[in-house]
Amino acid sequence: MAGSARSEQPGEPVPATASAHGPASAARVVVVGGTGTIGAKLVRLLEADGHEVVVASPSTGVDAVTGAGLEDALRGADLVVDTSKPRSFAPEALEAFFTTGIRRLLGAERAAGVRHHLSLSIVGADRAPDVPFYRAKAGMEQEVRDGGIPWTILHATQFFEFARGIAEAAERADGPGGPGSTTLLPPIQVQPIAGDAVAAHLARLVARILGADGENGGDLDIAGLHRMSLAAFVRTALGDDAPPILESSRAPYFGGLISEDTLLPGPSARRIGPALSEWTGRERGVC
């Protein structure tokens, strides 16, 4: 994507175990959504790097949509990392979260003198206007770009951990197991990535942003090592727990139709391991 800045060669695979985040002085970092799948992993990494980390989520009394707790959470903050996601996918909830919420958050950041805003987003969000969640996410990205604070947006592909959610959200058709027993998935390509790898990359970005040379910011993409069909991803990630799956060109992806390559990263994306097969082996305790 245009406007990206990187100190590594794009497209080169990086092991997820790479932990050298680079030199950075200790800072006060607010992780919005810090109790979620990626946020909680990131909090642990940042604390290990010596930062003072504020976990901002409704469960800790901080709600960007209502503004509750924002002023206190951001007081003295150097950097905000937004890894949050809405609790509901209803259209009105998406609008409140991705419009009202991000505007309140950015306003509080400006008032607190935050140096940089780092958002976690999704590869392809700006190419899927028929998917309500992606359309709202793309709007959030633009709010960040126009928010008056130096920014970085990290677009990641689907997390390995997200396979079950994809299967559960998919439409159903009658199959050998009875009515509604077969999961319908669109024939699209994905390049999924491990959640640990996403959190580690966010930690590296934090170090660069806070480091002596700084991070110029912009739009960055990361993805897993291998491309595959969405159906193959779900089958492999879920293993014996995978439902019967059929591909259908009429099957929506989270409420909207998308083309085969909508969710694939561009050629400049950084590819990060582990491979899905390695990850599933570790999860199942066979390697």
PATIVEX-789552 format. One record per residue: residue number from 1; x, y, z of N, C-alpha, C in turn. Coordinates in nm, 2 decimals, m for minus. Atoms other than C-alpha are relative to their C-alpha. Layout:
# residues N
PAZA   resi      n.x      n.y      n.z     ca.x     ca.y     ca.z      c.x      c.y      c.z
PAZA    NUM        X        Y        Z        X        Y        Z        X        Y        Z
...
***
This chain:
# residues 287
PAZA   resi      n.x      n.y      n.z     ca.x     ca.y     ca.z      c.x      c.y      c.z
PAZA      1     0.08    m0.12     0.00     0.00     0.00     0.00     0.09     0.12     0.00
PAZA      2    m0.08    m0.13     0.01     0.11     0.36    m0.06     0.02     0.05     0.14
PAZA      3    m0.02    m0.07    m0.12     0.26     0.55     0.22     0.07    m0.09     0.11
PAZA      4    m0.06     0.09    m0.10     0.42     0.25     0.40     0.15     0.03     0.01
PAZA      5    m0.14    m0.02    m0.03     0.76     0.27     0.56     0.05    m0.13     0.07
PAZA      6    m0.05     0.13    m0.06     0.97    m0.04     0.64     0.15     0.00    m0.01
PAZA      7    m0.14     0.01     0.00     1.32    m0.11     0.73     0.05    m0.14    m0.04
PAZA      8    m0.03     0.14     0.04     1.31    m0.48     0.62    m0.04    m0.01    m0.15
PAZA      9     0.03     0.02     0.14     1.29    m0.62     0.27    m0.14    m0.06    m0.01
PAZA     10     0.14     0.05     0.01     0.92    m0.67     0.17    m0.01    m0.13    m0.06
PAZA     11     0.02     0.14     0.05     0.80    m1.02     0.10     0.09    m0.10     0.05
PAZA     12    m0.09     0.10    m0.05     1.08    m1.19     0.28    m0.06    m0.07     0.12
PAZA     13     0.06     0.07    m0.11     0.96    m1.46     0.52     0.08     0.03     0.13
PAZA     14    m0.06    m0.03    m0.13     1.02    m1.38     0.89    m0.05    m0.10     0.10
PAZA     15     0.05     0.10    m0.09     1.00    m1.65     1.16    m0.07     0.07     0.11
PAZA     16     0.08    m0.06    m0.11     0.74    m1.58     1.43     0.08     0.01     0.13
PAZA     17    m0.07     0.00    m0.12     1.00    m1.65     1.69     0.10     0.12     0.01
PAZA     18    m0.09    m0.11    m0.01     1.21    m1.34     1.60    m0.05     0.10     0.11
PAZA     19     0.04    m0.08    m0.11     1.20    m1.14     1.92     0.08     0.12     0.02
PAZA     20    m0.08    m0.12    m0.02     1.46    m0.87     1.87    m0.08     0.12    m0.04
PAZA     21     0.09    m0.11     0.04     1.23    m0.57     1.88     0.08     0.13    m0.03
PAZA     22    m0.08    m0.12     0.02     1.52    m0.32     1.87     0.00     0.09     0.12
PAZA     23    m0.01    m0.09    m0.11     1.62    m0.05     2.11    m0.11     0.10     0.01
PAZA     24     0.11    m0.10    m0.02     1.35     0.17     2.26     0.00     0.02     0.15
PAZA     25     0.01    m0.03    m0.14     1.33     0.35     2.58    m0.14    m0.04     0.05
PAZA     26     0.13     0.04    m0.06     1.05     0.25     2.82    m0.10     0.11    m0.02
PAZA     27     0.10    m0.10     0.02     0.73     0.43     2.75    m0.14    m0.05     0.06
PAZA     28     0.14     0.03    m0.04     0.36     0.44     2.85    m0.08    m0.03    m0.12
PAZA     29     0.07     0.05     0.11     0.17     0.24     2.60    m0.14    m0.05     0.04
PAZA     30     0.14     0.04    m0.03    m0.21     0.21     2.60    m0.04    m0.10    m0.11
PAZA     31     0.05     0.10     0.10    m0.34    m0.11     2.43    m0.15    m0.01     0.01
PAZA     32     0.14     0.01     0.00    m0.70    m0.07     2.34    m0.04    m0.13    m0.05
PAZA     33     0.03     0.14     0.03    m0.86    m0.41     2.33     0.10    m0.09     0.06
PAZA     34    m0.12     0.07    m0.06    m0.58    m0.53     2.55    m0.04    m0.13     0.07
PAZA     35     0.04     0.13    m0.06    m0.79    m0.83     2.68    m0.04    m0.10    m0.11
PAZA     36     0.04     0.09     0.11    m0.86    m0.97     2.33     0.11    m0.10    m0.04
PAZA     37    m0.09     0.10     0.06    m0.69    m1.24     2.12     0.14     0.05    m0.02
PAZA     38    m0.13    m0.06     0.04    m0.41    m1.02     1.99     0.04     0.09     0.11
PAZA     39    m0.04    m0.10    m0.10    m0.42    m0.75     2.25     0.06    m0.06     0.13
PAZA     40    m0.06     0.06    m0.12    m0.35    m0.98     2.55     0.14    m0.05    m0.03
PAZA     41    m0.14     0.05     0.03    m0.05    m1.13     2.37     0.09     0.12    m0.01
PAZA     42    m0.08    m0.12     0.02     0.08    m0.78     2.28     0.03     0.06     0.14
PAZA     43    m0.02    m0.06    m0.13     0.04    m0.66     2.64     0.12    m0.08     0.07
PAZA     44    m0.11     0.08    m0.07     0.27    m0.95     2.77     0.13     0.04    m0.07
PAZA     45    m0.12    m0.03     0.07     0.53    m0.87     2.50     0.05     0.14     0.04
PAZA     46    m0.05    m0.13    m0.04     0.54    m0.50     2.58     0.04     0.01     0.14
PAZA     47    m0.04     0.00    m0.14     0.56    m0.56     2.95     0.14    m0.06     0.01
PAZA     48    m0.13     0.06     0.00     0.85    m0.79     2.89     0.11     0.09    m0.06
PAZA     49    m0.10    m0.10     0.06     1.02    m0.51     2.69     0.02     0.12     0.10
PAZA     50    m0.02    m0.10    m0.10     0.99    m0.29     3.00    m0.09     0.12    m0.01
PAZA     51     0.09    m0.11     0.01     0.71    m0.06     2.90    m0.11     0.00     0.11
PAZA     52     0.12    m0.01    m0.09     0.43     0.07     3.13    m0.12    m0.02    m0.09
PAZA     53     0.12     0.03     0.09     0.12    m0.08     2.97    m0.13     0.02     0.07
PAZA     54     0.13    m0.02    m0.05    m0.23     0.03     3.02    m0.10    m0.08    m0.09
PAZA     55     0.09     0.09     0.07    m0.49    m0.23     2.93    m0.14     0.07    m0.01
PAZA     56     0.13    m0.07     0.02    m0.80    m0.04     2.79    m0.10    m0.08    m0.07
PAZA     57     0.12     0.07     0.05    m1.12    m0.23     2.74    m0.12     0.02     0.09
PAZA     58     0.11    m0.01    m0.09    m1.47    m0.23     2.87     0.01    m0.07     0.13
PAZA     59    m0.02     0.08    m0.13    m1.37    m0.50     3.13     0.09     0.07     0.10
PAZA     60    m0.09    m0.07    m0.09    m1.11    m0.26     3.27    m0.05     0.15     0.02
PAZA     61     0.06    m0.13    m0.02    m1.35     0.04     3.27     0.03     0.11    m0.10
PAZA     62    m0.03    m0.10     0.11    m1.24     0.20     2.94    m0.09    m0.04    m0.12
PAZA     63     0.09     0.02     0.11    m1.50     0.23     2.66     0.01     0.11    m0.10
PAZA     64    m0.01    m0.11     0.10    m1.42     0.43     2.35    m0.13     0.05    m0.06
PAZA     65     0.13    m0.04     0.05    m1.78     0.43     2.23    m0.07     0.10     0.09
PAZA     66     0.06    m0.09    m0.09    m1.91     0.60     2.54     0.10     0.11     0.05
PAZA     67    m0.10    m0.09    m0.05    m1.58     0.77     2.63     0.04    m0.02     0.14
PAZA     68    m0.03     0.03    m0.15    m1.58     0.62     2.98     0.14    m0.04     0.02
PAZA     69    m0.14     0.04    m0.04    m1.23     0.60     3.13     0.11     0.04    m0.10
PAZA     70    m0.11    m0.03     0.10    m1.05     0.74     2.82     0.10     0.10     0.05
PAZA     71    m0.09    m0.11    m0.05    m0.91     1.05     2.98     0.11    m0.05     0.09
PAZA     72    m0.10     0.06    m0.10    m0.75     0.86     3.27     0.09    m0.10    m0.07
PAZA     73    m0.08     0.10     0.06    m0.63     0.58     3.05     0.11     0.06    m0.08
PAZA     74    m0.09    m0.06     0.09    m0.45     0.81     2.81     0.09     0.11     0.06
PAZA     75    m0.08    m0.10    m0.07    m0.30     1.05     3.06     0.15    m0.04     0.00
PAZA     76    m0.14     0.03     0.01     0.07     1.06     2.99     0.05    m0.10    m0.09
PAZA     77    m0.04     0.11     0.10     0.06     0.80     2.71     0.09     0.05    m0.11
PAZA     78    m0.09    m0.03     0.11     0.33     0.80     2.45    m0.06    m0.05    m0.13
PAZA     79     0.05     0.07     0.12     0.16     0.56     2.21    m0.12    m0.08     0.03
PAZA     80     0.12     0.08    m0.01    m0.18     0.40     2.16     0.00    m0.11    m0.11
PAZA     81     0.01     0.11     0.09    m0.21     0.06     2.00    m0.15    m0.05     0.01
PAZA     82     0.14     0.03     0.01    m0.57    m0.02     1.89    m0.02    m0.14    m0.06
PAZA     83     0.02     0.14     0.04    m0.63    m0.40     1.87    m0.15    m0.04     0.02
PAZA     84     0.13     0.03    m0.04    m1.00    m0.38     1.96    m0.09    m0.04    m0.11
PAZA     85     0.10     0.04     0.10    m1.30    m0.53     1.79    m0.14     0.02     0.07
PAZA     86     0.13    m0.02    m0.06    m1.68    m0.47     1.84    m0.05    m0.13     0.06
PAZA     87     0.06     0.12    m0.07    m1.88    m0.70     2.06    m0.12    m0.05    m0.08
PAZA     88     0.11     0.04     0.08    m2.16    m0.72     1.80     0.03     0.04    m0.14
PAZA     89    m0.02    m0.03     0.15    m2.17    m0.73     1.42    m0.13     0.06    m0.06
PAZA     90     0.12    m0.07     0.05    m2.51    m0.56     1.40     0.04     0.13    m0.06
PAZA     91    m0.04    m0.13     0.06    m2.50    m0.26     1.17     0.01     0.12     0.09
PAZA     92    m0.01    m0.11    m0.09    m2.57    m0.01     1.44     0.11    m0.01     0.10
PAZA     93    m0.11     0.02    m0.09    m2.31    m0.16     1.67     0.13     0.03    m0.08
PAZA     94    m0.12    m0.03     0.08    m2.05    m0.14     1.39     0.02     0.15    m0.02
PAZA     95    m0.01    m0.14     0.02    m2.13     0.22     1.32     0.04     0.07     0.12
PAZA     96    m0.04    m0.06    m0.12    m2.10     0.31     1.68     0.15    m0.02     0.03
PAZA     97    m0.13     0.04    m0.04    m1.78     0.12     1.73     0.11     0.07    m0.09
PAZA     98    m0.10    m0.04     0.10    m1.59     0.22     1.41    m0.01     0.15    m0.04
PAZA     99     0.01    m0.15     0.03    m1.72     0.58     1.38     0.01     0.08     0.13
PAZA    100     0.00    m0.07    m0.13    m1.81     0.71     1.72     0.12    m0.03     0.09
PAZA    101    m0.10     0.05    m0.08    m1.56     0.50     1.90     0.14     0.05    m0.04
PAZA    102    m0.14    m0.05     0.04    m1.25     0.59     1.69     0.01     0.15     0.01
PAZA    103    m0.01    m0.15    m0.02    m1.34     0.96     1.69     0.02     0.04     0.14
PAZA    104    m0.02    m0.03    m0.15    m1.37     0.96     2.07     0.15    m0.03     0.04
PAZA    105    m0.14     0.05    m0.04    m1.04     0.77     2.10     0.10     0.10    m0.06
PAZA    106    m0.10    m0.09     0.06    m0.85     1.00     1.86    m0.01     0.14     0.06
PAZA    107     0.01    m0.13    m0.06    m0.99     1.31     2.02     0.07     0.00     0.14
PAZA    108    m0.07     0.02    m0.13    m0.87     1.18     2.36     0.15     0.00    m0.01
PAZA    109    m0.15     0.00     0.03    m0.53     1.11     2.21     0.06     0.13    m0.03
PAZA    110    m0.05    m0.14     0.03    m0.50     1.46     2.08     0.01     0.08     0.13
PAZA    111     0.01    m0.07    m0.12    m0.60     1.60     2.41     0.12    m0.04     0.10
PAZA    112    m0.10     0.06    m0.09    m0.34     1.38     2.59     0.14     0.02    m0.06
PAZA    113    m0.13    m0.01     0.06    m0.06     1.46     2.35     0.07    m0.13    m0.04
PAZA    114    m0.06     0.12     0.04    m0.01     1.11     2.23     0.08     0.01    m0.12
PAZA    115    m0.09    m0.02     0.11     0.28     1.08     1.99    m0.04    m0.08    m0.12
PAZA    116     0.02     0.09     0.12     0.16     0.80     1.76    m0.12    m0.09     0.03
PAZA    117     0.12     0.09    m0.01    m0.15     0.59     1.69     0.03    m0.12    m0.09
PAZA    118    m0.02     0.12     0.07    m0.10     0.23     1.58    m0.12    m0.09     0.00
PAZA    119     0.12     0.08     0.01    m0.40     0.04     1.46     0.02    m0.14    m0.07
PAZA    120     0.01     0.13     0.07    m0.45    m0.33     1.37    m0.12    m0.01    m0.08
PAZA    121     0.11     0.01     0.09    m0.67    m0.38     1.07     0.01    m0.13    m0.08
PAZA    122     0.01     0.12     0.08    m0.74    m0.64     0.80     0.04     0.02    m0.14
PAZA    123    m0.04    m0.01     0.14    m0.59    m0.70     0.46    m0.13    m0.02    m0.08
PAZA    124     0.12     0.00     0.09    m0.86    m0.63     0.20    m0.12     0.07     0.05
PAZA    125     0.12    m0.07    m0.05    m1.09    m0.42     0.42    m0.05     0.10    m0.10
PAZA    126     0.04    m0.11     0.09    m1.09    m0.14     0.16    m0.04    m0.06    m0.13
PAZA    127     0.04     0.06     0.13    m1.17    m0.39    m0.12    m0.13    m0.08     0.02
PAZA    128     0.11     0.08    m0.02    m1.48    m0.55     0.03    m0.12     0.08     0.06
PAZA    129     0.11    m0.09    m0.04    m1.76    m0.28     0.05    m0.13    m0.07     0.03
PAZA    130     0.12     0.07    m0.03    m2.03    m0.55     0.05     0.00    m0.07     0.13
PAZA    131    m0.01     0.07    m0.14    m1.91    m0.70     0.38    m0.01     0.11     0.10
PAZA    132     0.02    m0.11    m0.09    m2.05    m0.48     0.65     0.11     0.03     0.10
PAZA    133    m0.11    m0.02    m0.10    m1.77    m0.54     0.90     0.12     0.06    m0.07
PAZA    134    m0.12    m0.05     0.07    m1.50    m0.47     0.64    m0.02     0.15    m0.05
PAZA    135     0.03    m0.13     0.04    m1.68    m0.16     0.51     0.02     0.10     0.12
PAZA    136    m0.02    m0.08    m0.12    m1.69    m0.02     0.87     0.14     0.01     0.04
PAZA    137    m0.14     0.00    m0.04    m1.33    m0.12     0.93     0.08     0.10    m0.10
PAZA    138    m0.07    m0.09     0.10    m1.22     0.07     0.61    m0.03     0.14     0.04
PAZA    139     0.04    m0.14    m0.05    m1.41     0.38     0.74     0.09     0.04     0.12
PAZA    140    m0.08    m0.03    m0.12    m1.22     0.35     1.07     0.14     0.03    m0.04
PAZA    141    m0.13    m0.03     0.05    m0.89     0.34     0.88     0.01     0.14    m0.04
PAZA    142    m0.01    m0.13     0.05    m0.97     0.66     0.71    m0.01     0.11     0.11
PAZA    143     0.00    m0.08    m0.11    m1.06     0.82     1.04     0.14     0.02     0.06
PAZA    144    m0.14     0.00    m0.06    m0.71     0.73     1.17     0.09     0.09    m0.09
PAZA    145    m0.08    m0.07     0.09    m0.55     0.87     0.86    m0.02     0.15     0.01
PAZA    146     0.04    m0.14    m0.01    m0.74     1.20     0.90     0.00     0.05     0.14
PAZA    147     0.02    m0.03    m0.14    m0.71     1.21     1.28     0.09     0.10     0.06
PAZA    148    m0.09    m0.10    m0.05    m0.43     1.46     1.31     0.11    m0.05     0.10
PAZA    149    m0.11     0.06    m0.08    m0.19     1.22     1.49     0.08    m0.09    m0.09
PAZA    150    m0.09     0.09     0.08     0.11     1.04     1.33    m0.06    m0.14     0.02
PAZA    151     0.07     0.13    m0.01    m0.02     0.69     1.25     0.07    m0.11    m0.08
PAZA    152    m0.04     0.12     0.07     0.06     0.34     1.14    m0.12    m0.09     0.00
PAZA    153     0.10     0.10     0.01    m0.20     0.09     1.02     0.06    m0.13    m0.05
PAZA    154    m0.05     0.14     0.04    m0.10    m0.28     1.02    m0.12    m0.08    m0.04
PAZA    155     0.10     0.09     0.05    m0.32    m0.49     0.80     0.05    m0.14     0.00
PAZA    156    m0.03     0.14    m0.01    m0.31    m0.86     0.88    m0.10    m0.08    m0.07
PAZA    157     0.09     0.09     0.05    m0.46    m1.15     0.71    m0.07    m0.08     0.11
PAZA    158     0.08     0.07    m0.09    m0.70    m1.40     0.88     0.10    m0.07     0.10
PAZA    159    m0.08     0.08    m0.10    m0.56    m1.54     1.21    m0.03    m0.15    m0.01
PAZA    160     0.02     0.14    m0.01    m0.52    m1.91     1.24    m0.12    m0.03     0.10
PAZA    161     0.10     0.01    m0.11    m0.73    m1.88     1.56    m0.15     0.03    m0.05
PAZA    162     0.13    m0.05     0.05    m1.02    m1.73     1.35    m0.07    m0.11    m0.08
PAZA    163     0.07     0.10     0.08    m1.10    m2.05     1.16    m0.13    m0.05     0.05
PAZA    164     0.13     0.05    m0.06    m1.37    m2.17     1.40    m0.11     0.11    m0.02
PAZA    165     0.10    m0.10     0.02    m1.54    m1.83     1.38    m0.05     0.01    m0.14
PAZA    166     0.04     0.00     0.14    m1.54    m1.84     1.00    m0.10    m0.11    m0.02
PAZA    167     0.09     0.11     0.02    m1.70    m2.18     1.01    m0.14     0.02     0.07
PAZA    168     0.12    m0.02    m0.07    m1.96    m2.08     1.27    m0.09     0.11    m0.06
PAZA    169     0.07    m0.11     0.06    m2.05    m1.76     1.08    m0.06    m0.04    m0.14
PAZA    170     0.03     0.03     0.14    m2.09    m1.94     0.74    m0.15    m0.05    m0.01
PAZA    171     0.13     0.05     0.03    m2.42    m2.03     0.58     0.00    m0.15     0.00
PAZA    172     0.01     0.15    m0.01    m2.54    m2.39     0.61    m0.10    m0.05    m0.11
PAZA    173     0.08     0.07     0.10    m2.69    m2.63     0.36    m0.03    m0.14     0.05
PAZA    174     0.03     0.14    m0.03    m2.85    m2.97     0.39     0.11    m0.09    m0.05
PAZA    175    m0.10     0.09     0.04    m2.60    m3.25     0.38    m0.03    m0.14     0.05
PAZA    176     0.01     0.13    m0.04    m2.54    m3.61     0.46    m0.04    m0.01     0.15
PAZA    177     0.03     0.01    m0.14    m2.56    m3.53     0.83    m0.14     0.05     0.04
PAZA    178     0.13    m0.06    m0.03    m2.91    m3.38     0.80    m0.01     0.14    m0.04
PAZA    179     0.02    m0.14     0.04    m3.06    m3.04     0.75     0.10     0.09     0.06
PAZA    180    m0.09    m0.10    m0.05    m2.81    m2.76     0.78     0.13    m0.05     0.05
PAZA    181    m0.12     0.06    m0.05    m2.52    m3.00     0.84     0.13     0.03    m0.08
PAZA    182    m0.12    m0.03     0.09    m2.29    m2.87     0.56     0.03     0.15     0.00
PAZA    183    m0.04    m0.14     0.00    m2.10    m2.54     0.58     0.04     0.04    m0.14
PAZA    184    m0.03    m0.06     0.13    m2.09    m2.33     0.27     0.10     0.11     0.01
PAZA    185    m0.10    m0.10     0.00    m1.78    m2.13     0.20     0.02     0.05    m0.14
PAZA    186    m0.03    m0.05     0.13    m1.70    m1.90    m0.09     0.14    m0.05    m0.05
PAZA    187    m0.13     0.05     0.06    m1.42    m2.02    m0.33     0.10     0.11    m0.01
PAZA    188    m0.09    m0.11    m0.01    m1.18    m1.75    m0.22     0.14    m0.05     0.05
PAZA    189    m0.14     0.03    m0.05    m0.80    m1.75    m0.14     0.03     0.08     0.12
PAZA    190    m0.05    m0.07    m0.12    m0.65    m1.66     0.19     0.15    m0.03     0.02
PAZA    191    m0.14     0.03    m0.04    m0.30    m1.64     0.34     0.01     0.02     0.15
PAZA    192     0.01    m0.03    m0.14    m0.36    m1.68     0.71     0.13     0.00     0.08
PAZA    193    m0.12    m0.02    m0.08    m0.12    m1.60     0.99    m0.03    m0.03     0.14
PAZA    194     0.02     0.03    m0.14    m0.07    m1.70     1.35    m0.01     0.13     0.08
PAZA    195     0.03    m0.12    m0.09    m0.20    m1.46     1.62     0.13     0.04     0.07
PAZA    196    m0.13    m0.04    m0.07     0.14    m1.48     1.80     0.09     0.08    m0.09
PAZA    197    m0.08    m0.07     0.09     0.31    m1.36     1.49    m0.04     0.14    m0.02
PAZA    198     0.05    m0.14     0.01     0.08    m1.06     1.46     0.04     0.08     0.12
PAZA    199    m0.04    m0.07    m0.12     0.14    m0.97     1.82     0.14     0.04     0.01
PAZA    200    m0.14    m0.03     0.00     0.51    m1.00     1.78     0.04     0.11    m0.09
PAZA    201    m0.03    m0.10     0.09     0.51    m0.78     1.48    m0.04     0.14     0.05
PAZA    202     0.04    m0.12    m0.06     0.31    m0.52     1.66     0.10     0.05     0.10
PAZA    203    m0.11    m0.04    m0.10     0.57    m0.52     1.94     0.12     0.05    m0.07
PAZA    204    m0.11    m0.05     0.07     0.84    m0.47     1.68    m0.03     0.14    m0.05
PAZA    205     0.04    m0.14     0.04     0.65    m0.17     1.54     0.01     0.10     0.11
PAZA    206     0.00    m0.09    m0.11     0.61    m0.02     1.88     0.15     0.04     0.03
PAZA    207    m0.14    m0.03    m0.02     0.99    m0.05     1.93     0.06     0.10    m0.10
PAZA    208    m0.05    m0.10     0.10     1.06     0.13     1.60    m0.06     0.14     0.01
PAZA    209     0.07    m0.13    m0.01     0.80     0.40     1.66     0.07     0.08     0.12
PAZA    210    m0.05    m0.06    m0.12     0.95     0.47     2.01     0.15     0.01    m0.01
PAZA    211    m0.15     0.00     0.00     1.32     0.42     1.90     0.05     0.13    m0.05
PAZA    212    m0.07    m0.12     0.03     1.57     0.68     1.82    m0.02     0.04    m0.14
PAZA    213     0.03    m0.03     0.14     1.51     0.66     1.44    m0.14     0.03    m0.03
PAZA    214     0.14    m0.02     0.02     1.14     0.65     1.48    m0.05    m0.09    m0.12
PAZA    215     0.07     0.08     0.11     0.89     0.48     1.24    m0.09     0.11    m0.07
PAZA    216     0.07    m0.10     0.08     0.75     0.70     0.96    m0.15    m0.02    m0.01
PAZA    217     0.14     0.03     0.01     0.42     0.52     0.97    m0.05    m0.03    m0.13
PAZA    218     0.07     0.03     0.12     0.17     0.45     0.70    m0.07    m0.13     0.00
PAZA    219     0.07     0.13     0.02     0.00     0.14     0.57     0.10    m0.11    m0.02
PAZA    220    m0.08     0.11     0.01     0.17    m0.19     0.62    m0.08    m0.13     0.00
PAZA    221     0.07     0.13     0.01     0.07    m0.55     0.53     0.08    m0.11     0.06
PAZA    222    m0.07     0.12    m0.04     0.16    m0.88     0.70    m0.09    m0.12    m0.03
PAZA    223     0.08     0.12     0.04     0.05    m1.23     0.60     0.08    m0.12     0.04
PAZA    224    m0.07     0.12    m0.02     0.13    m1.59     0.66     0.08    m0.05    m0.12
PAZA    225    m0.09     0.05     0.10     0.36    m1.80     0.45    m0.06    m0.05    m0.12
PAZA    226     0.06     0.08     0.11     0.12    m1.99     0.23    m0.14     0.04    m0.04
PAZA    227     0.13    m0.02     0.04    m0.18    m1.92     0.02    m0.08    m0.13    m0.01
PAZA    228     0.08     0.12     0.01    m0.47    m2.16     0.02    m0.15     0.04    m0.01
PAZA    229     0.15    m0.03     0.00    m0.85    m2.18    m0.03    m0.05     0.02     0.14
PAZA    230     0.06    m0.02    m0.14    m1.06    m2.06     0.26    m0.05    m0.14     0.05
PAZA    231     0.05     0.14    m0.04    m1.21    m2.42     0.27     0.12    m0.08     0.06
PAZA    232    m0.12     0.07    m0.04    m0.86    m2.57     0.30     0.05     0.05     0.13
PAZA    233    m0.04    m0.07    m0.12    m0.77    m2.32     0.57    m0.09    m0.05     0.12
PAZA    234     0.09     0.04    m0.11    m1.08    m2.41     0.78     0.02    m0.15     0.03
PAZA    235    m0.01     0.14    m0.02    m1.04    m2.78     0.73     0.13    m0.03     0.08
PAZA    236    m0.13     0.03    m0.07    m0.67    m2.78     0.83     0.01     0.05     0.14
PAZA    237    m0.01    m0.06    m0.13    m0.70    m2.55     1.12    m0.09    m0.07     0.10
PAZA    238     0.09     0.06    m0.10    m1.00    m2.73     1.28     0.02    m0.16     0.00
PAZA    239    m0.03     0.15    m0.01    m0.88    m3.09     1.19    m0.13    m0.08     0.01
PAZA    240     0.11     0.09    m0.02    m1.12    m3.35     1.32    m0.13     0.07     0.04
PAZA    241     0.12    m0.08    m0.04    m1.35    m3.07     1.45    m0.06     0.07    m0.12
PAZA    242     0.06    m0.08     0.11    m1.41    m2.93     1.10    m0.13    m0.06    m0.05
PAZA    243     0.12     0.05     0.05    m1.76    m2.96     0.97     0.01    m0.04    m0.14
PAZA    244     0.00     0.02     0.14    m1.85    m3.09     0.63     0.00     0.13    m0.08
PAZA    245    m0.01    m0.13     0.06    m1.76    m2.81     0.39    m0.02    m0.01    m0.15
PAZA    246     0.02    m0.02     0.15    m1.88    m2.72     0.03     0.03     0.14    m0.04
PAZA    247    m0.03    m0.13     0.06    m1.76    m2.43    m0.18    m0.12     0.04    m0.09
PAZA    248     0.11    m0.05     0.08    m2.03    m2.22    m0.34     0.03     0.15    m0.04
PAZA    249    m0.02    m0.14     0.04    m1.99    m1.90    m0.55    m0.11     0.09     0.05
PAZA    250     0.10    m0.09    m0.06    m2.31    m1.78    m0.39     0.01     0.01     0.15
PAZA    251    m0.02    m0.01    m0.14    m2.19    m1.82    m0.04     0.06     0.13     0.04
PAZA    252    m0.06    m0.13    m0.05    m2.13    m1.49     0.14     0.11    m0.02     0.10
PAZA    253    m0.10     0.00    m0.11    m1.83    m1.41     0.36    m0.04     0.11     0.09
PAZA    254     0.04    m0.09    m0.10    m1.96    m1.25     0.67    m0.10     0.11    m0.05
PAZA    255     0.11    m0.08     0.04    m2.27    m1.11     0.50     0.02     0.07    m0.14
PAZA    256    m0.02    m0.07     0.13    m2.12    m1.00     0.16     0.08    m0.09    m0.09
PAZA    257    m0.07     0.07     0.10    m1.99    m1.14    m0.16     0.13     0.07    m0.04
PAZA    258    m0.13    m0.05     0.03    m1.62    m1.10    m0.24     0.06    m0.08    m0.11
PAZA    259    m0.07     0.07     0.11    m1.39    m1.20    m0.53     0.11    m0.09     0.06
PAZA    260    m0.09     0.10    m0.04    m1.14    m1.47    m0.52     0.13     0.05     0.07
PAZA    261    m0.12    m0.05    m0.05    m0.84    m1.25    m0.44    m0.01     0.12     0.10
PAZA    262     0.03    m0.12    m0.08    m1.00    m0.98    m0.22     0.08    m0.01     0.13
PAZA    263    m0.06     0.01    m0.13    m0.84    m1.11     0.10     0.15    m0.03     0.00
PAZA    264    m0.14     0.03     0.02    m0.49    m1.17    m0.04     0.08     0.13     0.02
PAZA    265    m0.09    m0.11    m0.01    m0.20    m0.94     0.05     0.07     0.04    m0.13
PAZA    266    m0.07    m0.04     0.11    m0.01    m0.74    m0.20     0.15    m0.05     0.00
PAZA    267    m0.14     0.05     0.01     0.35    m0.82    m0.32     0.09     0.06     0.11
PAZA    268    m0.09    m0.06    m0.10     0.50    m0.59    m0.06    m0.02    m0.05     0.14
PAZA    269     0.03     0.05    m0.14     0.35    m0.77     0.24     0.11    m0.08     0.06
PAZA    270    m0.10     0.09    m0.08     0.58    m0.92     0.50    m0.06    m0.13     0.03
PAZA    271     0.04     0.13    m0.03     0.54    m1.29     0.52     0.06    m0.06     0.13
PAZA    272    m0.05     0.04    m0.13     0.57    m1.44     0.87    m0.05    m0.14     0.04
PAZA    273     0.03     0.14    m0.04     0.58    m1.80     0.99    m0.06     0.01     0.15
PAZA    274    m0.01     0.13     0.06     0.49    m2.04     1.13    m0.10    m0.03    m0.11
PAZA    275     0.10     0.06     0.09     0.32    m2.24     0.86    m0.12    m0.05     0.08
PAZA    276     0.12     0.05    m0.06    m0.04    m2.35     0.93     0.02    m0.14     0.05
PAZA    277    m0.02     0.13    m0.04     0.07    m2.71     0.95     0.08    m0.01     0.13
PAZA    278    m0.08     0.00    m0.12     0.34    m2.63     1.21    m0.09     0.04     0.12
PAZA    279     0.08    m0.05    m0.10     0.09    m2.43     1.41    m0.10    m0.10     0.05
PAZA    280     0.10     0.10    m0.04    m0.18    m2.70     1.41     0.07    m0.12     0.07
PAZA    281    m0.07     0.11    m0.07     0.08    m2.96     1.51     0.03     0.04     0.14
PAZA    282    m0.03    m0.05    m0.13     0.18    m2.75     1.81    m0.13     0.00     0.08
PAZA    283     0.13    m0.01    m0.08    m0.18    m2.69     1.91    m0.05    m0.13     0.04
PAZA    284     0.05     0.13    m0.03    m0.25    m3.06     1.90     0.10    m0.08     0.07
PAZA    285    m0.10     0.07    m0.08     0.07    m3.15     2.08     0.07    m0.12    m0.07
PAZA    286    m0.06     0.10     0.08     0.21    m3.36     1.80     0.14     0.03    m0.05
PAZA    287    m0.13    m0.04     0.04     0.53    m3.17     1.74     0.06     0.10     0.10
***
